[in-house]
Amino acid sequence: MNVASSGVEMGNPGSNLPVANKSAWARAKKLPWLVIAIICLASVLRIVGLGRNSLWLDEAYQVWASKNNVASILQITIHADTHPPLYYLLLHYWMLGFGQSEVAVRSLSACLGIITVALVYFVGRDLFNRRTGLVASFLLAISVFAIWISQEARPYSLLMPLTVLSFLFFVRLLRADRPNWTLCVLYSLANIVLLYTHIYAVFIVASQVLFILLFRKTYAKVQTAFWASLVATVIAFSP
């Protein structure tokens, strides 16, 4: 039998697919490279120009506060600031490793911005499909606002990826066939660190609570896991 005439090529895992599916197979094989390309684009846009301008007032305050020891940082965030301490602490240890220049302190935000682009791909894929994830991550990669946030030494750069991570675990928790306690723990941890990053995170968690209340019958199977996560989050954030 002539292998070539049979339309099957040995060693090609996609050759035995129907003709109508071959183009889909080809697109699927390219998807990881497209994700990598989008992340590379996001990296270039966020890294180029990090040290172009000097630190402005809020950034300088952020660096000054983060230069203190851990005990002092906690005191500052309790008595003299409106923001929770997580970003200050993260920047504190980042500066210990990379220094206090404009590029050094802003590079933390750039890395967080790149991570956000990758996370948005997974949220788009989980909610709809891979193509939606690619489009969403590409749009965020080239977003002027997102690039700006990723080039400032401010807590908003940490707020972005943690918000996306919270919704990623929230979506996966909702779509679980039964209560998944691993997802429950991950979702709780994501919301705890989110709340300790910025006070506006309260609105993120509140939107998820509102969704569960509105569609409690649709997602009856995950009610216990969700409310257990919420209780754990509130207890951990109560200090």
C-alpha positions as CSV (number, residue, x, y, z in Angstrom):
1,M,0.0,0.0,0.0
2,N,1.3,3.5,-0.9
3,V,1.5,5.5,2.3
4,A,1.6,8.8,0.5
5,S,-1.6,8.0,-1.3
6,S,-3.4,7.1,1.9
7,G,-3.0,10.6,3.1
8,V,-1.2,9.5,6.3
9,E,2.4,10.5,6.9
10,M,4.3,8.6,9.5
11,G,5.6,10.7,12.4
12,N,3.1,13.5,11.9
13,P,0.5,13.3,14.7
14,G,-1.8,15.6,12.9
15,S,-1.8,13.9,9.6
16,N,-4.5,11.3,10.4
17,L,-7.0,14.0,11.2
18,P,-9.8,14.8,8.8
19,V,-9.0,17.5,6.3
20,A,-11.5,19.9,7.9
21,N,-9.6,19.6,11.2
22,K,-6.1,20.0,9.9
23,S,-6.2,23.8,9.9
24,A,-7.5,23.8,13.5
25,W,-4.6,21.4,14.4
26,A,-2.1,23.7,12.8
27,R,-3.5,26.7,14.7
28,A,-3.5,24.8,18.0
29,K,0.2,23.9,17.6
30,K,1.0,27.6,17.1
31,L,-0.8,28.8,20.2
32,P,2.0,28.4,22.8
33,W,4.3,30.3,20.5
34,L,1.7,33.1,20.2
35,V,1.4,33.3,24.0
36,I,5.2,33.5,24.3
37,A,5.3,36.2,21.6
38,I,2.7,38.3,23.4
39,I,4.5,38.0,26.7
40,C,7.8,39.0,24.9
41,L,6.0,42.0,23.4
42,A,4.6,42.9,26.8
43,S,8.1,42.6,28.4
44,V,9.7,44.9,25.8
45,L,7.0,47.6,26.2
46,R,7.2,47.5,30.0
47,I,11.0,47.4,30.4
48,V,12.0,50.0,27.8
49,G,12.1,53.4,29.4
50,L,11.9,52.3,33.0
51,G,14.6,54.8,34.1
52,R,13.7,57.6,31.6
53,N,12.1,59.8,34.3
54,S,13.0,60.4,38.0
55,L,10.8,59.2,40.7
56,W,7.8,61.4,41.2
57,L,6.3,62.3,44.6
58,D,4.2,59.2,45.3
59,E,7.0,56.8,44.0
60,A,9.6,58.6,46.2
61,Y,7.3,58.2,49.2
62,Q,6.8,54.5,48.4
63,V,10.6,53.9,48.2
64,W,11.2,55.9,51.4
65,A,8.6,53.9,53.3
66,S,9.8,50.6,51.9
67,K,13.4,51.3,52.9
68,N,12.5,51.0,56.6
69,N,12.6,47.8,58.5
70,V,9.6,45.5,58.6
71,A,8.3,46.7,62.0
72,S,8.5,50.4,60.8
73,I,6.8,49.6,57.5
74,L,3.9,48.0,59.5
75,Q,3.7,51.1,61.7
76,I,3.7,53.5,58.7
77,T,0.9,51.6,57.0
78,I,-1.2,51.4,60.1
79,H,-0.8,55.0,61.3
80,A,0.3,57.2,58.3
81,D,-1.0,55.5,55.2
82,T,-4.2,54.3,53.6
83,H,-2.7,51.3,51.9
84,P,-2.1,47.9,53.4
85,P,1.5,46.8,53.8
86,L,2.0,44.0,51.3
87,Y,3.5,46.0,48.4
88,Y,5.7,48.0,50.8
89,L,7.1,44.7,52.2
90,L,7.6,43.2,48.7
91,L,9.4,46.4,47.5
92,H,11.5,46.3,50.7
93,Y,12.9,42.9,49.9
94,W,13.1,43.7,46.2
95,M,15.4,46.7,46.9
96,L,17.6,44.6,49.2
97,G,18.3,42.4,46.1
98,F,18.3,44.9,43.3
99,G,19.0,48.3,44.7
100,Q,17.2,51.6,44.9
101,S,17.7,53.2,41.5
102,E,14.7,54.2,39.3
103,V,15.1,51.1,37.1
104,A,15.6,48.8,40.1
105,V,12.5,49.9,42.0
106,R,10.3,50.0,38.9
107,S,11.5,46.7,37.6
108,L,9.3,45.0,40.2
109,S,6.2,46.7,38.7
110,A,7.4,45.7,35.2
111,C,7.7,42.0,36.2
112,L,4.2,42.1,37.8
113,G,2.8,43.7,34.6
114,I,4.2,40.9,32.5
115,I,2.8,38.3,34.8
116,T,-0.6,40.0,34.5
117,V,-0.6,39.6,30.7
118,A,0.1,35.9,31.1
119,L,-2.7,35.5,33.7
120,V,-5.2,37.3,31.5
121,Y,-4.6,34.7,28.8
122,F,-5.6,31.9,31.2
123,V,-8.7,33.7,32.4
124,G,-9.9,34.4,28.8
125,R,-9.2,30.7,27.9
126,D,-11.1,29.4,30.9
127,L,-14.1,31.7,30.4
128,F,-14.3,31.3,26.6
129,N,-11.5,29.7,24.5
130,R,-7.9,30.0,23.6
131,R,-8.4,32.6,20.9
132,T,-10.2,34.9,23.4
133,G,-7.4,34.4,25.8
134,L,-4.9,35.4,23.2
135,V,-6.8,38.5,22.1
136,A,-7.3,39.6,25.8
137,S,-3.7,39.1,26.7
138,F,-2.6,41.0,23.5
139,L,-4.8,43.9,24.2
140,L,-3.5,44.1,27.8
141,A,0.1,43.8,26.5
142,I,-0.3,47.0,24.3
143,S,-2.6,48.9,26.7
144,V,-1.1,52.3,27.4
145,F,-2.7,52.4,30.8
146,A,-1.4,48.9,31.8
147,I,2.1,49.8,30.6
148,W,2.0,53.0,32.6
149,I,1.0,51.2,35.7
150,S,3.8,48.6,35.1
151,Q,6.4,51.4,35.0
152,E,5.6,53.0,38.3
153,A,6.7,51.9,41.8
154,R,3.2,51.9,43.1
155,P,0.9,49.2,44.6
156,Y,-1.4,49.2,41.6
157,S,1.1,47.1,39.8
158,L,0.6,44.3,42.3
159,L,-3.1,44.9,42.5
160,M,-3.5,44.0,38.8
161,P,-2.1,40.5,38.7
162,L,-3.7,39.6,42.1
163,T,-7.1,40.8,40.8
164,V,-6.8,38.6,37.7
165,L,-5.5,35.7,39.8
166,S,-8.5,36.0,42.1
167,F,-10.9,35.9,39.2
168,L,-9.0,32.9,37.7
169,F,-9.5,30.8,40.8
170,F,-13.1,32.2,41.2
171,V,-14.0,31.0,37.7
172,R,-12.4,27.6,38.2
173,L,-14.2,27.2,41.6
174,L,-17.5,28.0,39.9
175,R,-16.9,25.5,37.1
176,A,-15.9,22.6,39.4
177,D,-18.3,19.7,39.4
178,R,-18.1,19.4,43.2
179,P,-16.5,21.4,46.0
180,N,-12.8,21.5,45.3
181,W,-11.0,22.3,48.5
182,T,-7.6,22.9,46.8
183,L,-9.2,25.6,44.6
184,C,-10.9,26.9,47.8
185,V,-7.5,27.3,49.5
186,L,-5.9,28.9,46.4
187,Y,-8.9,31.3,46.0
188,S,-8.7,32.3,49.7
189,L,-5.0,33.0,49.5
190,A,-5.4,35.0,46.3
191,N,-8.0,37.2,47.9
192,I,-6.1,37.6,51.2
193,V,-2.9,38.9,49.5
194,L,-5.2,41.0,47.2
195,L,-6.8,42.7,50.2
196,Y,-3.4,43.2,51.9
197,T,-2.2,45.0,48.7
198,H,-4.8,47.7,48.3
199,I,-8.0,48.7,50.1
200,Y,-9.9,48.9,46.7
201,A,-9.6,45.1,46.6
202,V,-12.7,45.1,48.8
203,F,-14.7,46.0,45.7
204,I,-13.2,43.0,43.8
205,V,-14.2,40.5,46.5
206,A,-17.6,42.2,46.9
207,S,-18.3,41.8,43.1
208,Q,-17.7,38.1,43.5
209,V,-20.0,37.8,46.5
210,L,-22.7,39.7,44.6
211,F,-22.3,37.3,41.6
212,I,-22.7,34.3,43.9
213,L,-25.8,35.8,45.6
214,L,-27.4,36.5,42.2
215,F,-26.7,33.1,40.8
216,R,-26.8,31.0,43.9
217,K,-29.1,28.4,42.3
218,T,-27.0,28.0,39.3
219,Y,-23.8,27.4,41.4
220,A,-25.4,25.6,44.3
221,K,-22.7,22.9,44.3
222,V,-19.9,25.3,45.1
223,Q,-21.8,27.4,47.7
224,T,-20.1,25.7,50.7
225,A,-16.6,26.1,49.2
226,F,-17.1,29.7,48.3
227,W,-18.5,30.8,51.6
228,A,-15.8,28.9,53.4
229,S,-13.2,30.8,51.3
230,L,-14.9,34.1,52.1
231,V,-14.9,33.4,55.9
232,A,-11.2,32.5,55.8
233,T,-10.4,35.7,53.8
234,V,-12.3,37.9,56.3
235,I,-10.6,36.3,59.3
236,A,-7.2,36.6,57.7
237,F,-7.8,40.3,56.7
238,S,-9.4,41.3,60.0
239,P,-6.1,42.5,61.6
